[in-house]
Amino acid sequence: MQLAKSIGVSQKAIDYWERNVNEPKSSYVIALVKTFDLSFDEFFDEID
């Protein structure tokens, strides 16, 4: 819930992303990268 609040989405949205029901918009990907202090390469490398 803390992550959802910090990037401005619902907890349900995060749940859907985690379960691959849908994907975050690019603006949320940017927010996630900043929140976790990662580069885009690091972020997307972790997904694979």
PDB file of N, CA, C and O in Angstrom:
ATOM      1  N   MET A   1       0.821  -1.176   0.000  1.00  0.00           N
ATOM      2  CA  MET A   1       0.000   0.000   0.000  1.00  0.00           C
ATOM      3  C   MET A   1       0.877   1.257   0.000  1.00  0.00           C
ATOM      4  O   MET A   1       0.522   2.266  -0.609  1.00  0.00           O
ATOM      5  N   GLN A   2       1.996   1.194   0.669  1.00  0.00           N
ATOM      6  CA  GLN A   2       2.905   2.334   0.724  1.00  0.00           C
ATOM      7  C   GLN A   2       3.455   2.670  -0.665  1.00  0.00           C
ATOM      8  O   GLN A   2       3.544   3.842  -1.033  1.00  0.00           O
ATOM      9  N   LEU A   3       3.822   1.645  -1.430  1.00  0.00           N
ATOM     10  CA  LEU A   3       4.319   1.876  -2.791  1.00  0.00           C
ATOM     11  C   LEU A   3       3.232   2.500  -3.646  1.00  0.00           C
ATOM     12  O   LEU A   3       3.481   3.475  -4.355  1.00  0.00           O
ATOM     13  N   ALA A   4       2.037   1.949  -3.585  1.00  0.00           N
ATOM     14  CA  ALA A   4       0.921   2.485  -4.367  1.00  0.00           C
ATOM     15  C   ALA A   4       0.699   3.957  -4.048  1.00  0.00           C
ATOM     16  O   ALA A   4       0.526   4.778  -4.948  1.00  0.00           O
ATOM     17  N   LYS A   5       0.706   4.276  -2.777  1.00  0.00           N
ATOM     18  CA  LYS A   5       0.483   5.662  -2.356  1.00  0.00           C
ATOM     19  C   LYS A   5       1.604   6.575  -2.846  1.00  0.00           C
ATOM     20  O   LYS A   5       1.350   7.704  -3.266  1.00  0.00           O
ATOM     21  N   SER A   6       2.843   6.086  -2.793  1.00  0.00           N
ATOM     22  CA  SER A   6       3.975   6.939  -3.166  1.00  0.00           C
ATOM     23  C   SER A   6       4.024   7.252  -4.658  1.00  0.00           C
ATOM     24  O   SER A   6       4.560   8.290  -5.047  1.00  0.00           O
ATOM     25  N   ILE A   7       3.472   6.375  -5.504  1.00  0.00           N
ATOM     26  CA  ILE A   7       3.490   6.664  -6.945  1.00  0.00           C
ATOM     27  C   ILE A   7       2.121   7.079  -7.481  1.00  0.00           C
ATOM     28  O   ILE A   7       1.977   7.360  -8.671  1.00  0.00           O
ATOM     29  N   GLY A   8       1.119   7.117  -6.603  1.00  0.00           N
ATOM     30  CA  GLY A   8      -0.185   7.636  -6.989  1.00  0.00           C
ATOM     31  C   GLY A   8      -1.099   6.680  -7.722  1.00  0.00           C
ATOM     32  O   GLY A   8      -1.842   7.085  -8.616  1.00  0.00           O
ATOM     33  N   VAL A   9      -1.047   5.403  -7.346  1.00  0.00           N
ATOM     34  CA  VAL A   9      -1.958   4.412  -7.933  1.00  0.00           C
ATOM     35  C   VAL A   9      -2.648   3.650  -6.806  1.00  0.00           C
ATOM     36  O   VAL A   9      -2.306   3.807  -5.634  1.00  0.00           O
ATOM     37  N   SER A  10      -3.608   2.838  -7.172  1.00  0.00           N
ATOM     38  CA  SER A  10      -4.289   2.015  -6.174  1.00  0.00           C
ATOM     39  C   SER A  10      -3.480   0.749  -5.897  1.00  0.00           C
ATOM     40  O   SER A  10      -2.637   0.341  -6.696  1.00  0.00           O
ATOM     41  N   GLN A  11      -3.755   0.150  -4.762  1.00  0.00           N
ATOM     42  CA  GLN A  11      -3.122  -1.124  -4.419  1.00  0.00           C
ATOM     43  C   GLN A  11      -3.512  -2.194  -5.442  1.00  0.00           C
ATOM     44  O   GLN A  11      -2.717  -3.074  -5.772  1.00  0.00           O
ATOM     45  N   LYS A  12      -4.729  -2.103  -5.927  1.00  0.00           N
ATOM     46  CA  LYS A  12      -5.211  -3.056  -6.929  1.00  0.00           C
ATOM     47  C   LYS A  12      -4.383  -2.971  -8.217  1.00  0.00           C
ATOM     48  O   LYS A  12      -4.097  -3.994  -8.839  1.00  0.00           O
ATOM     49  N   ALA A  13      -4.001  -1.758  -8.613  1.00  0.00           N
ATOM     50  CA  ALA A  13      -3.172  -1.582  -9.812  1.00  0.00           C
ATOM     51  C   ALA A  13      -1.838  -2.296  -9.633  1.00  0.00           C
ATOM     52  O   ALA A  13      -1.376  -2.990 -10.539  1.00  0.00           O
ATOM     53  N   ILE A  14      -1.221  -2.127  -8.472  1.00  0.00           N
ATOM     54  CA  ILE A  14       0.061  -2.804  -8.199  1.00  0.00           C
ATOM     55  C   ILE A  14      -0.133  -4.314  -8.247  1.00  0.00           C
ATOM     56  O   ILE A  14       0.699  -5.032  -8.802  1.00  0.00           O
ATOM     57  N   ASP A  15      -1.218  -4.792  -7.673  1.00  0.00           N
ATOM     58  CA  ASP A  15      -1.522  -6.225  -7.686  1.00  0.00           C
ATOM     59  C   ASP A  15      -1.647  -6.736  -9.115  1.00  0.00           C
ATOM     60  O   ASP A  15      -1.128  -7.805  -9.437  1.00  0.00           O
ATOM     61  N   TYR A  16      -2.319  -5.995  -9.963  1.00  0.00           N
ATOM     62  CA  TYR A  16      -2.481  -6.397 -11.364  1.00  0.00           C
ATOM     63  C   TYR A  16      -1.131  -6.446 -12.079  1.00  0.00           C
ATOM     64  O   TYR A  16      -0.877  -7.354 -12.871  1.00  0.00           O
ATOM     65  N   TRP A  17      -0.269  -5.470 -11.798  1.00  0.00           N
ATOM     66  CA  TRP A  17       1.063  -5.467 -12.412  1.00  0.00           C
ATOM     67  C   TRP A  17       1.849  -6.690 -11.968  1.00  0.00           C
ATOM     68  O   TRP A  17       2.505  -7.344 -12.779  1.00  0.00           O
ATOM     69  N   GLU A  18       1.781  -6.996 -10.680  1.00  0.00           N
ATOM     70  CA  GLU A  18       2.535  -8.136 -10.146  1.00  0.00           C
ATOM     71  C   GLU A  18       2.056  -9.460 -10.721  1.00  0.00           C
ATOM     72  O   GLU A  18       2.849 -10.384 -10.905  1.00  0.00           O
ATOM     73  N   ARG A  19       0.768  -9.553 -11.005  1.00  0.00           N
ATOM     74  CA  ARG A  19       0.206 -10.797 -11.537  1.00  0.00           C
ATOM     75  C   ARG A  19       0.133 -10.807 -13.059  1.00  0.00           C
ATOM     76  O   ARG A  19      -0.455 -11.713 -13.649  1.00  0.00           O
ATOM     77  N   ASN A  20       0.733  -9.794 -13.699  1.00  0.00           N
ATOM     78  CA  ASN A  20       0.739  -9.674 -15.161  1.00  0.00           C
ATOM     79  C   ASN A  20      -0.657  -9.622 -15.772  1.00  0.00           C
ATOM     80  O   ASN A  20      -0.869 -10.092 -16.889  1.00  0.00           O
ATOM     81  N   VAL A  21      -1.596  -9.055 -15.043  1.00  0.00           N
ATOM     82  CA  VAL A  21      -2.941  -8.842 -15.570  1.00  0.00           C
ATOM     83  C   VAL A  21      -2.907  -7.675 -16.547  1.00  0.00           C
ATOM     84  O   VAL A  21      -3.545  -7.716 -17.599  1.00  0.00           O
ATOM     85  N   ASN A  22      -2.160  -6.636 -16.193  1.00  0.00           N
ATOM     86  CA  ASN A  22      -1.911  -5.523 -17.113  1.00  0.00           C
ATOM     87  C   ASN A  22      -0.563  -4.902 -16.776  1.00  0.00           C
ATOM     88  O   ASN A  22       0.103  -5.308 -15.823  1.00  0.00           O
ATOM     89  N   GLU A  23      -0.171  -3.912 -17.572  1.00  0.00           N
ATOM     90  CA  GLU A  23       1.144  -3.277 -17.408  1.00  0.00           C
ATOM     91  C   GLU A  23       0.966  -1.814 -17.035  1.00  0.00           C
ATOM     92  O   GLU A  23      -0.015  -1.184 -17.430  1.00  0.00           O
ATOM     93  N   PRO A  24       1.906  -1.277 -16.281  1.00  0.00           N
ATOM     94  CA  PRO A  24       1.801   0.134 -15.894  1.00  0.00           C
ATOM     95  C   PRO A  24       2.057   1.062 -17.081  1.00  0.00           C
ATOM     96  O   PRO A  24       2.804   0.734 -18.003  1.00  0.00           O
ATOM     97  N   LYS A  25       1.418   2.225 -17.029  1.00  0.00           N
ATOM     98  CA  LYS A  25       1.699   3.268 -18.026  1.00  0.00           C
ATOM     99  C   LYS A  25       3.136   3.727 -17.824  1.00  0.00           C
ATOM    100  O   LYS A  25       3.722   3.543 -16.757  1.00  0.00           O
ATOM    101  N   SER A  26       3.680   4.318 -18.855  1.00  0.00           N
ATOM    102  CA  SER A  26       5.078   4.759 -18.803  1.00  0.00           C
ATOM    103  C   SER A  26       5.328   5.734 -17.652  1.00  0.00           C
ATOM    104  O   SER A  26       6.405   5.714 -17.055  1.00  0.00           O
ATOM    105  N   SER A  27       4.365   6.573 -17.338  1.00  0.00           N
ATOM    106  CA  SER A  27       4.553   7.520 -16.228  1.00  0.00           C
ATOM    107  C   SER A  27       4.724   6.782 -14.899  1.00  0.00           C
ATOM    108  O   SER A  27       5.451   7.251 -14.023  1.00  0.00           O
ATOM    109  N   TYR A  28       4.068   5.643 -14.742  1.00  0.00           N
ATOM    110  CA  TYR A  28       4.219   4.859 -13.515  1.00  0.00           C
ATOM    111  C   TYR A  28       5.537   4.092 -13.513  1.00  0.00           C
ATOM    112  O   TYR A  28       6.133   3.881 -12.456  1.00  0.00           O
ATOM    113  N   VAL A  29       5.989   3.677 -14.681  1.00  0.00           N
ATOM    114  CA  VAL A  29       7.303   3.032 -14.764  1.00  0.00           C
ATOM    115  C   VAL A  29       8.377   4.032 -14.337  1.00  0.00           C
ATOM    116  O   VAL A  29       9.293   3.680 -13.595  1.00  0.00           O
ATOM    117  N   ILE A  30       8.269   5.253 -14.796  1.00  0.00           N
ATOM    118  CA  ILE A  30       9.225   6.295 -14.391  1.00  0.00           C
ATOM    119  C   ILE A  30       9.180   6.483 -12.879  1.00  0.00           C
ATOM    120  O   ILE A  30      10.223   6.575 -12.233  1.00  0.00           O
ATOM    121  N   ALA A  31       7.986   6.540 -12.318  1.00  0.00           N
ATOM    122  CA  ALA A  31       7.841   6.699 -10.864  1.00  0.00           C
ATOM    123  C   ALA A  31       8.454   5.515 -10.120  1.00  0.00           C
ATOM    124  O   ALA A  31       9.082   5.703  -9.078  1.00  0.00           O
ATOM    125  N   LEU A  32       8.281   4.305 -10.636  1.00  0.00           N
ATOM    126  CA  LEU A  32       8.860   3.120  -9.999  1.00  0.00           C
ATOM    127  C   LEU A  32      10.383   3.161 -10.040  1.00  0.00           C
ATOM    128  O   LEU A  32      11.048   2.857  -9.049  1.00  0.00           O
ATOM    129  N   VAL A  33      10.927   3.538 -11.185  1.00  0.00           N
ATOM    130  CA  VAL A  33      12.385   3.637 -11.331  1.00  0.00           C
ATOM    131  C   VAL A  33      12.947   4.627 -10.315  1.00  0.00           C
ATOM    132  O   VAL A  33      13.952   4.354  -9.659  1.00  0.00           O
ATOM    133  N   LYS A  34      12.295   5.769 -10.191  1.00  0.00           N
ATOM    134  CA  LYS A  34      12.750   6.781  -9.236  1.00  0.00           C
ATOM    135  C   LYS A  34      12.587   6.295  -7.799  1.00  0.00           C
ATOM    136  O   LYS A  34      13.473   6.504  -6.970  1.00  0.00           O
ATOM    137  N   THR A  35      11.471   5.656  -7.502  1.00  0.00           N
ATOM    138  CA  THR A  35      11.202   5.182  -6.148  1.00  0.00           C
ATOM    139  C   THR A  35      12.240   4.169  -5.699  1.00  0.00           C
ATOM    140  O   THR A  35      12.704   4.213  -4.559  1.00  0.00           O
ATOM    141  N   PHE A  36      12.605   3.263  -6.585  1.00  0.00           N
ATOM    142  CA  PHE A  36      13.575   2.221  -6.234  1.00  0.00           C
ATOM    143  C   PHE A  36      15.015   2.614  -6.530  1.00  0.00           C
ATOM    144  O   PHE A  36      15.935   1.819  -6.340  1.00  0.00           O
ATOM    145  N   ASP A  37      15.209   3.862  -7.002  1.00  0.00           N
ATOM    146  CA  ASP A  37      16.537   4.396  -7.295  1.00  0.00           C
ATOM    147  C   ASP A  37      17.320   3.471  -8.223  1.00  0.00           C
ATOM    148  O   ASP A  37      18.451   3.079  -7.936  1.00  0.00           O
ATOM    149  N   LEU A  38      16.682   3.135  -9.344  1.00  0.00           N
ATOM    150  CA  LEU A  38      17.273   2.258 -10.351  1.00  0.00           C
ATOM    151  C   LEU A  38      17.406   3.002 -11.670  1.00  0.00           C
ATOM    152  O   LEU A  38      16.734   4.007 -11.901  1.00  0.00           O
ATOM    153  N   SER A  39      18.274   2.502 -12.523  1.00  0.00           N
ATOM    154  CA  SER A  39      18.286   2.988 -13.904  1.00  0.00           C
ATOM    155  C   SER A  39      17.212   2.200 -14.655  1.00  0.00           C
ATOM    156  O   SER A  39      16.741   1.170 -14.174  1.00  0.00           O
ATOM    157  N   PHE A  40      16.834   2.682 -15.821  1.00  0.00           N
ATOM    158  CA  PHE A  40      15.855   1.938 -16.612  1.00  0.00           C
ATOM    159  C   PHE A  40      16.392   0.558 -16.988  1.00  0.00           C
ATOM    160  O   PHE A  40      15.648  -0.423 -16.987  1.00  0.00           O
ATOM    161  N   ASP A  41      17.686   0.487 -17.309  1.00  0.00           N
ATOM    162  CA  ASP A  41      18.282  -0.810 -17.636  1.00  0.00           C
ATOM    163  C   ASP A  41      18.158  -1.789 -16.471  1.00  0.00           C
ATOM    164  O   ASP A  41      17.786  -2.947 -16.657  1.00  0.00           O
ATOM    165  N   GLU A  42      18.471  -1.314 -15.277  1.00  0.00           N
ATOM    166  CA  GLU A  42      18.363  -2.181 -14.098  1.00  0.00           C
ATOM    167  C   GLU A  42      16.923  -2.617 -13.871  1.00  0.00           C
ATOM    168  O   GLU A  42      16.658  -3.783 -13.579  1.00  0.00           O
ATOM    169  N   PHE A  43      16.008  -1.688 -14.006  1.00  0.00           N
ATOM    170  CA  PHE A  43      14.588  -1.997 -13.797  1.00  0.00           C
ATOM    171  C   PHE A  43      14.109  -3.074 -14.758  1.00  0.00           C
ATOM    172  O   PHE A  43      13.484  -4.050 -14.343  1.00  0.00           O
ATOM    173  N   PHE A  44      14.398  -2.899 -16.033  1.00  0.00           N
ATOM    174  CA  PHE A  44      13.921  -3.849 -17.024  1.00  0.00           C
ATOM    175  C   PHE A  44      14.707  -5.145 -17.018  1.00  0.00           C
ATOM    176  O   PHE A  44      14.179  -6.185 -17.412  1.00  0.00           O
ATOM    177  N   ASP A  45      15.958  -5.108 -16.580  1.00  0.00           N
ATOM    178  CA  ASP A  45      16.729  -6.335 -16.445  1.00  0.00           C
ATOM    179  C   ASP A  45      16.131  -7.234 -15.373  1.00  0.00           C
ATOM    180  O   ASP A  45      16.122  -8.456 -15.520  1.00  0.00           O
ATOM    181  N   GLU A  46      15.631  -6.636 -14.299  1.00  0.00           N
ATOM    182  CA  GLU A  46      15.012  -7.399 -13.221  1.00  0.00           C
ATOM    183  C   GLU A  46      13.729  -8.074 -13.680  1.00  0.00           C
ATOM    184  O   GLU A  46      13.359  -9.118 -13.142  1.00  0.00           O
ATOM    185  N   ILE A  47      13.054  -7.509 -14.648  1.00  0.00           N
ATOM    186  CA  ILE A  47      11.798  -8.071 -15.147  1.00  0.00           C
ATOM    187  C   ILE A  47      12.047  -9.375 -15.894  1.00  0.00           C
ATOM    188  O   ILE A  47      11.261 -10.317 -15.783  1.00  0.00           O
ATOM    189  N   ASP A  48      13.126  -9.433 -16.646  1.00  0.00           N
ATOM    190  CA  ASP A  48      13.434 -10.643 -17.412  1.00  0.00           C
ATOM    191  C   ASP A  48      13.795 -11.737 -16.452  1.00  0.00           C
ATOM    192  O   ASP A  48      14.094 -12.855 -16.873  1.00  0.00           O
TER     193      ASP A  48
END
